[in-house]
Each structure stands twice: as C-alpha cells, then as structure tokens.
Amino acid sequence: MQKWMEATLAQAFPGAHIAVTDTTGGGDHFDVEIAAPQFVGLSVIAQHRAVYAALGERVGYEIHALGLRTRPLAAT
C-alpha cells in the first residue's frame, strides 16, 4: 500500500516532494508529507482535499488512518 500511495501521489502531483510512512507496520495507518507546486494558492483544507481525491476510495477502507502535512512548493 505504501508504494501504491507514493506512486499515486507522484502521478497526481508531478514535481512534488513526497514522503509516505507506514506508522504501525500494518499497511493501513500512514503519515504523508507532501510539498507540491499544485498547492500554491490553496488553503490547507483544499490541499488535503486534493490528496484525499488523489487517493480515492481506498481512504477509509484499505487506508484506515491518514495523517497529512501539506505545503506549497514554489516552482523552480
């Protein structure tokens, strides 16, 4: 699940810096840190909604807990 999350988020947010951590080792509780250029100008709530949308219906079913830390990343 961790690798799937990393790949899915990398595809949804090209150019982002992404770190996914399995917090329990059980494959269903994760912390995600993501800094993405797509977040520039978005509120934190909008950033989190974008991450949830990218991960889709797996959140709440296969992903039981999801801690998010998001921030905009200025384009270089």
N, C-alpha and C positions, 0 to 999 in steps of 0.2 A: 504494500500500500504506500509506503514512504516513497519508493521510486516512482510509482504512478503519480503521486501528488507532485513530486518535483518536476516530472516531465509535463504534466498537465499545466502547471503554473508557468513553466518556462515557455510553453506554447502560447498560453493566454497573454503573457506579459513579456514579450521579447525585450531583451536588454535589461531585464530585472536582475537584482541580486536576491537570491532565494536560499533560505536555509530551512529545512524541514527536520524536526527532531521527534522521534518516537519517544514520548515521555515515560512510558511504562514498559516498553519492550513487547507489548502485546499486539501491536499493529492496529490499534484503534483509538489511541489518545496521542494527539500531536500538538506541537508548538510550531508555528510558521512565522518566520521573519521574512518580510519581502519589501524591498525598496524598488519601486518601478517608475519609469518615466510616465506611464499611463496614469499615475496618481496625482500628477501635478495639477493643482487647481481643484482637487476633490477633497471633500471633508473626510475625516477618518471613517465615519459611518459609510459613506459612499465607497471608500477604499475597501472596507470589509465586505460590503455587499458584492463588489466586483470579484473578490476572492471566493466568496460563497457561490456566486454564479458560475465561476470557472470550475469549481469542484463538483457542482451539480448535486444530484440526488444522493450521492454517497455520503454527504454530510448528514448526520442524524441516523444513518443506518450502519454502514461499514465504518464510518468515522464517528465515534461516539463523543469525543471531546476535541475541540479545536481552539487553541489559544492563538490569537493573531496579534502581531506587531507589524504595522504597515507604515510606510512613509514614502513621500515623493522622492524621485531620483532625478536630478537635473540632467538633461541631455548633454552629452559631451561633444 
